Amino acid sequence: MSMDQQEQQRQEQIKKALGERIRNLRRNKGWSQKAVSELCGVSRSHLSQLERGELDAGLAMLAAIAGALKITVSRLFHGIA
């Protein structure tokens, strides 16, 4: 496996882990995707894709999600990257 393939695989793992983290935090609060997406200013579909690790999220989006979940951005990444 080339270095490019390894890096791409690592990025995919991070996206999946981050999505799972967001989903778990949201569910632990008993919040729907719709509620969190409205707080973040994104569509429910977009949040769903992020939770499944299908989309890259920029820093502004991660900050909005962290703010909606009432945590820090660093907490989103703790133990992931």
N, C-alpha and C positions, 0 to 999 in steps of 0.2 A: 504494500500500500504506500502510495507516494505521500509526501508531506502535505500537499494540497488536499488530498483525500482525507488524511487524518485530521486536518484542521476543519474541513467541512463536516466531518463526522462529529467532531467535538462541539462545533457550533450548533449542530442539530440536537445533540444531547443537552446542551445548555438551554436551548429554546423549549424542549420538552420538559425539562426539570423546572424551569421558570414558570411555564404554563401550569404545571401540576401544583406548584407552590401557590400561585394566584388562585387557582380553583379551590385548593384546600383552605386557604385563608378566608375566602369568600363563603364557602360552605360552613366553616366553623362559626362564622358570624350569623349564619342562617339567612344570608342575603341571596336574592336571585341575581342572575346575570343582568336582567333588565335594570334592577335597582343600581347595581354597581356601574353599569354602562352609562346610565343617566348621570351619575355623579362624576364620571370621568369625561363625559362629553363625546362618547363613541357609540357606535351602534352595538346592539346586543350580539349581532353576528360577528362583528370585529372582535369583541371580547371573547366570544366562543372560540374563534380561530386562534387567538392568543393562548387561551387555556389549553388548547390541543397541541400547541407548539408548531402551528402551521404558518405563523407570521412572525416577522421580526418586529420588535417594539422599540421605538426610539426612546431616548432619555426623557423627553417631555411626556410621552405616553406612560412610561413606567412611573414617573413622578406623580402623574394624575391618578394612576391606579393605586399607588402606595398611599397617597393622600386620602383617596376614597376609603381605603381599608384601614386608615388611621395607623399606618406604620411608616417606617423610613424605607427609602429605596435600598439601603444597605441590608435591611432585614429581608427584602425580597431575594437578594442574592446570597444571603448567609449560607455557606456550605455548598453553594452551587458552582460559583466561578471564583 
